[in-house]
Amino acid sequence: MSAELRPGIRVPLDPFLGVMGVAPAEPGPQSTIPPRAVGGNMDIKQLTAGSTLFLPVRVDGALFSCGDGHAAQGDGEVCITAIETTMTATLRFGIRRDLRITAPEFETPTAGSLPGRHYVTTGIAPDLMDATKGAVRAMIARLVASHGLSREEAYVLCSVAADLKISEVVDAPNWVVSAFLPLSLFA
């Protein structure tokens, strides 16, 4: 379950879909290249089998699409490509009217070197700091809504327990920053 880059260098395979999203509110043709608040080309390698992705729906019917199969990729996809592959995915859909989100969020059974299930919020923006702030603000909002923390308590918890990752930097004009919080923190 690995790919040989060259003799003596093997990359472990961990497949995922690089593109998952719904249609943006803006009418007309849309590029599939930049990630945006409704998902799209996010290339988040931790969004693997067993994950639950939440997307804000902006148009009737959502118009979900997916693709861009990756067999392996480093965080950031810094060279514009991963180990690209064909892929068959089985997806299940539902509507969560109780969630109010502004950008993709997900729960994942694995976060690479971070053990256990994690809840993840994202920030997507053309500026790295703005994307970072978006991911942290979304995590604060989720902690307040789901766990009854004050905004201040949620902010402190993010500082001491959340891990930020630069998930994607190559699909201009936007960056994707993800904030990972281990669910094991909550008894």
C-alpha positions as CSV (number, residue, x, y, z in Angstrom):
1,M,0.0,0.0,0.0
2,S,2.7,2.5,-1.0
3,A,4.0,4.1,-4.2
4,E,7.7,4.1,-5.1
5,L,8.9,7.6,-5.9
6,R,12.3,6.2,-6.9
7,P,14.3,3.2,-5.6
8,G,14.5,3.5,-1.8
9,I,11.7,6.1,-1.4
10,R,8.2,4.8,-0.7
11,V,5.2,7.0,0.0
12,P,2.3,5.4,2.0
13,L,-1.1,5.5,0.2
14,D,-4.0,7.2,2.0
15,P,-6.7,7.9,-0.6
16,F,-9.1,10.8,-0.5
17,L,-11.1,13.0,-2.8
18,G,-9.5,16.4,-3.4
19,V,-12.7,18.1,-4.6
20,M,-16.0,17.9,-2.7
21,G,-18.4,20.8,-2.7
22,V,-21.8,22.3,-3.6
23,A,-22.6,25.1,-6.0
24,P,-21.8,28.7,-4.9
25,A,-24.6,31.3,-4.8
26,E,-23.1,33.3,-7.7
27,P,-24.8,32.3,-11.0
28,G,-23.0,31.3,-14.2
29,P,-20.0,29.2,-15.0
30,Q,-17.6,28.6,-12.1
31,S,-14.0,27.4,-12.1
32,T,-13.4,24.2,-10.2
33,I,-9.8,25.3,-9.2
34,P,-10.1,27.5,-6.2
35,P,-11.6,26.3,-2.9
36,R,-14.4,28.4,-1.5
37,A,-16.8,28.6,1.3
38,V,-19.0,25.9,-0.2
39,G,-16.1,23.5,-0.5
40,G,-14.7,22.5,-3.9
41,N,-11.0,21.9,-4.5
42,M,-9.9,21.8,-0.8
43,D,-7.4,19.0,-1.0
44,I,-7.6,18.2,2.7
45,K,-5.8,14.9,3.1
46,Q,-7.5,14.1,6.4
47,L,-10.9,14.1,4.7
48,T,-10.8,10.4,4.2
49,A,-13.1,7.4,4.4
50,G,-15.2,7.5,7.5
51,S,-15.3,11.3,7.7
52,T,-18.4,13.4,7.8
53,L,-18.3,16.6,5.8
54,F,-20.6,19.5,6.5
55,L,-21.1,22.1,3.7
56,P,-23.1,25.3,3.7
57,V,-25.8,25.1,1.0
58,R,-26.3,28.3,-1.0
59,V,-28.6,27.1,-3.9
60,D,-31.7,24.9,-4.1
61,G,-30.7,21.2,-4.5
62,A,-27.1,22.0,-3.3
63,L,-25.7,20.5,-6.6
64,F,-22.9,18.5,-5.0
65,S,-20.0,17.4,-7.0
66,C,-16.8,15.6,-6.3
67,G,-13.6,14.2,-8.0
68,D,-9.9,14.7,-8.1
69,G,-8.9,11.4,-6.5
70,H,-5.6,11.4,-4.6
71,A,-3.7,8.3,-3.5
72,A,-1.4,10.4,-1.3
73,Q,-0.5,14.0,-0.7
74,G,1.3,16.1,1.8
75,D,-0.5,18.9,3.7
76,G,-0.6,21.9,1.4
77,E,-0.1,20.1,-1.9
78,V,2.8,22.4,-2.4
79,C,3.8,21.3,-6.0
80,I,0.3,21.6,-7.5
81,T,-0.2,17.8,-7.6
82,A,-0.6,14.8,-5.4
83,I,-0.4,11.2,-6.4
84,E,-3.4,11.5,-8.7
85,T,-5.6,8.5,-9.2
86,T,-8.9,7.3,-10.5
87,M,-11.3,6.5,-7.6
88,T,-14.7,5.1,-6.9
89,A,-16.3,6.7,-3.8
90,T,-19.5,5.7,-1.9
91,L,-21.1,8.8,-0.4
92,R,-24.1,9.2,1.8
93,F,-26.1,12.5,2.0
94,G,-28.3,14.1,4.6
95,I,-29.5,17.6,5.6
96,R,-28.6,19.1,9.0
97,R,-30.9,22.1,9.5
98,D,-29.5,22.5,13.0
99,L,-26.0,23.5,11.8
100,R,-25.2,27.1,10.9
101,I,-21.8,27.1,9.2
102,T,-20.1,29.6,6.9
103,A,-17.4,27.2,5.5
104,P,-16.7,23.5,5.3
105,E,-16.4,21.6,8.6
106,F,-15.9,17.9,9.1
107,E,-15.4,15.1,11.6
108,T,-12.7,12.6,10.8
109,P,-11.7,9.3,12.4
110,T,-8.0,10.0,11.8
111,A,-5.9,13.1,11.6
112,G,-2.6,11.6,10.5
113,S,-0.1,11.9,13.4
114,L,-2.9,13.2,15.7
115,P,-4.6,10.1,17.3
116,G,-8.4,9.6,17.5
117,R,-11.5,11.4,16.1
118,H,-11.2,15.1,15.5
119,Y,-13.7,17.9,14.7
120,V,-12.3,20.2,12.0
121,T,-13.2,23.7,10.9
122,T,-11.8,25.4,7.9
123,G,-10.9,28.9,6.9
124,I,-10.7,29.7,3.1
125,A,-9.4,33.1,2.0
126,P,-6.8,34.7,-0.3
127,D,-4.7,35.7,2.7
128,L,-3.1,33.0,5.0
129,M,-3.9,35.0,8.2
130,D,-7.5,35.6,7.2
131,A,-7.9,31.9,6.4
132,T,-6.4,31.1,9.8
133,K,-8.7,33.5,11.6
134,G,-11.6,32.0,9.7
135,A,-10.8,28.4,10.9
136,V,-10.3,29.5,14.5
137,R,-13.5,31.6,14.6
138,A,-15.5,28.7,13.1
139,M,-14.1,26.4,15.8
140,I,-15.0,28.9,18.5
141,A,-18.5,29.1,17.2
142,R,-18.8,25.3,17.0
143,L,-17.6,24.9,20.7
144,V,-20.0,27.5,21.9
145,A,-22.9,25.9,20.0
146,S,-22.1,22.3,20.7
147,H,-20.5,22.3,24.1
148,G,-21.9,25.3,25.9
149,L,-18.6,27.1,26.3
150,S,-18.4,30.9,26.5
151,R,-16.5,32.5,23.5
152,E,-13.6,33.2,25.8
153,E,-13.4,29.6,27.1
154,A,-13.6,28.3,23.5
155,Y,-10.8,30.7,22.4
156,V,-8.6,29.4,25.3
157,L,-9.4,25.8,24.4
158,C,-8.4,26.5,20.8
159,S,-5.1,27.9,22.0
160,V,-4.2,25.0,24.2
161,A,-5.7,22.0,22.2
162,A,-6.4,22.8,18.6
163,D,-3.9,22.1,15.9
164,L,-3.8,24.3,12.8
165,K,-2.7,22.9,9.4
166,I,-2.2,24.6,6.1
167,S,-4.3,22.2,4.1
168,E,-4.0,23.7,0.6
169,V,-1.9,26.5,-0.9
170,V,-1.9,25.9,-4.7
171,D,-5.3,26.7,-6.0
172,A,-5.3,30.5,-6.3
173,P,-6.7,32.7,-5.2
174,N,-7.5,31.0,-1.9
175,W,-5.7,29.2,0.9
176,V,-7.3,26.5,3.1
177,V,-6.4,26.4,6.8
178,S,-7.9,23.7,9.0
179,A,-8.3,23.7,12.8
180,F,-8.3,20.2,14.3
181,L,-9.7,19.6,17.8
182,P,-9.6,16.1,19.3
183,L,-13.0,14.9,20.4
184,S,-11.4,12.9,23.2
185,L,-11.3,16.2,25.2
186,F,-15.0,15.9,25.9
187,A,-16.0,13.2,28.4
